[in-house]
Amino acid sequence: MNEKMNEHELFRKFLKSEGLRFTPERTIILEEAFSIHEHFEAEDLLFSIRQHGHRVSKATVYRTLALLVQCGLLREVIFGERHSHYEHVFGHKHHDHLICLKCGKIIEFSDETIERLQKSVCGQYRFEPVRHRLEIMGTCEDCARHRTQSKT
């Protein structure tokens, strides 16, 4: 999709291509999602929407988040078993994640070597990539240090 468009235009165009309407509720969800500048959960988004005096159902929030992911405006990042967070991808440079299994810390990183390797693998298999995500689960430096200190 064309990055010269804004998120409203991209979402409207996507919905039209899917035979769906750009409803006032979807507009509220889109705007609220893009007002959050960190990883967020669907429940966080719903709470924020209601804090701002809007009435949108939980089901509408979940369905619209799925559409925003499908459209390429948001990315779903799954932490743990069925524990989803969302983040903006529209207007942001691609990055991957290191996720601490102890404290939940999320470290974002970009690595050109990894990106080149992925392109090479896709070329080798004549595979046309659309998007990807890399999440490395483990223990952050702080938790590893704490574990080491508690053993002594």
Backbone hydrogen bonds, N-H to C=O, Kabsch-Sander energy under -0.5 kcal/mol:
donor,donor_aa,acceptor,acceptor_aa,energy
5,M,2,N,-1.3
10,L,6,N,-2.5
11,F,7,E,-2.4
12,R,8,H,-2.8
13,K,9,E,-2.5
14,F,10,L,-2.5
15,L,11,F,-3.0
16,K,12,R,-2.3
17,S,13,K,-2.1
18,E,14,F,-1.2
18,E,15,L,-0.5
19,G,16,K,-1.5
20,L,15,L,-3.3
23,T,21,R,-1.3
27,T,23,T,-2.1
28,I,24,P,-2.3
29,I,25,E,-2.3
30,L,26,R,-2.6
31,E,27,T,-2.7
32,E,28,I,-2.5
33,A,29,I,-2.7
34,F,30,L,-2.1
35,S,31,E,-0.6
35,S,32,E,-0.8
36,I,32,E,-0.6
36,I,33,A,-0.8
37,H,35,S,-0.6
40,F,86,Y,-2.0
45,L,41,E,-2.1
46,L,42,A,-2.6
47,F,43,E,-2.4
48,S,44,D,-2.5
49,I,45,L,-2.6
50,R,46,L,-2.3
51,Q,47,F,-2.3
52,H,48,S,-1.4
53,G,50,R,-1.7
54,H,49,I,-2.0
56,V,54,H,-0.7
61,V,57,S,-1.9
62,Y,58,K,-2.4
63,R,59,A,-2.6
64,T,60,T,-2.5
65,L,61,V,-2.5
66,A,62,Y,-1.9
67,L,63,R,-1.7
68,L,64,T,-2.6
69,V,65,L,-2.0
70,Q,66,A,-2.6
71,C,67,L,-2.4
72,G,68,L,-0.7
72,G,69,V,-0.9
73,L,68,L,-2.0
74,L,68,L,-1.7
75,R,87,E,-2.5
77,V,75,R,-0.5
77,V,85,H,-3.2
78,I,76,E,-0.5
79,F,77,V,-0.6
79,F,83,H,-3.7
80,G,78,I,-0.5
82,R,80,G,-0.8
83,H,80,G,-0.7
84,S,82,R,-0.7
85,H,77,V,-2.8
86,Y,40,F,-2.9
87,E,75,R,-1.5
89,V,73,L,-2.5
90,F,73,L,-1.6
92,H,89,V,-1.8
96,D,109,F,-3.3
97,H,134,L,-2.5
98,L,107,I,-2.5
99,I,136,I,-3.1
100,C,98,L,-0.5
100,C,105,K,-2.7
101,L,99,I,-0.5
101,L,138,G,-3.4
104,G,100,C,-1.3
107,I,98,L,-2.9
107,I,105,K,-0.5
108,E,106,I,-0.6
109,F,96,D,-2.0
115,E,111,D,-2.0
116,R,112,E,-2.8
117,L,113,T,-2.3
118,Q,114,I,-2.4
119,K,115,E,-2.1
120,S,116,R,-2.4
121,V,117,L,-2.5
122,C,118,Q,-2.4
123,G,119,K,-2.5
124,Q,120,S,-2.6
125,Y,121,V,-1.7
126,R,123,G,-1.2
127,F,122,C,-3.2
130,V,131,R,-0.5
136,I,97,H,-2.8
137,M,135,E,-0.6
138,G,99,I,-2.4
144,A,140,C,-2.6
145,R,141,E,-2.5
146,H,142,D,-2.3
147,R,143,C,-2.4
148,T,144,A,-2.2
149,Q,145,R,-2.6
150,S,146,H,-2.1
151,K,147,R,-0.9
151,K,148,T,-0.5
152,T,148,T,-0.7
152,T,149,Q,-0.7
